[in-house]
Amino acid sequence: MTNHQKRLSVPKSWPVERKEEMFTVKADAGPHGESGVPLLILLRDVLGYVDSRKEARYALNQDSIHINGKAVSDEERPVGMFDIIAFSEREEYYRVFPDEGGRLTLTPLDADSAGSKLGKIEGKRNVPGGDVQLTLHDGQTLLVEDDSDYSVGDSLVVGNEDGDIVAHFEYEEGALATAVAGKHAGQIGTIEEIQVTKSSSPNDVILSAYDGDDTFETVEEYIVTIDENFVDADEEEMNELD
């Protein structure tokens, strides 16, 4: 199986220029599905910390690069939305976040904020023993008590070291949220109305823009609830992945 992919066929969220060269590196199997960006692209093409795959492998062998609290050794490891990337020797920390064009960006963080990551609940089911299993957007699973009030569509902040839930943002009218795909990707606003459809069509969500009086509309699938900490980070200088 080839470890290259044609640039013209990569997902729109990937931070690569499609017409510069014919091929780019292909992501390994892992979290985020087909939208996961190979770590090598971030290290070489975005941050400029390495010039080649060989240099990336050497850097990763030093155990100084972590994703969501775990050291990474595979330069093709997929990285995606809301992942936390830490460079311990440089004392640099980033959150992967979609910009207003839908491309993934790196938002600088402090060390405390880098200790946990955001996840959208996309699945919920009962498991033997009376607990409930939650599945997040990147495939991570969490076990919670049966009487917990977590619902599909809500967001959780999960500690990278212990997997504990440290914050819960409900998907409801009045909640702060961001669109992560579609033509409004990267926009942040307050949910004004959730329009539930009676057909198989997705529900629509109307939001009032956080930074103005305008409103925008997108489908429920593209909405992730957040809090003001994400707005503050988004207003700081962001390193675009291109």
Buried (B, 14 or more C-beta within 10 A) or exposed (E): EEEEBEBEEBBEBBBBEBEEEEEBBBBBEBBBBEBBBBBBBBBBBBBEBBEEBEBBBEBBEEEBBBBBBEBBEBBBBBBBBBBBBBBBEEEBBBBBBBBEEBBBBBBBBEEEBBBBBBBBBBEBEEEEEEBBEBBBBBBBEBEBEEEBEBEEBBBBBBBBEEEEBEEBBBBEEEBBBBBBBBEBBBBBBBBEEBEEEEEEEEEBBBBBBBEEEEEBBBBBBBBBBBBEEBBEBBEEEBBEBB
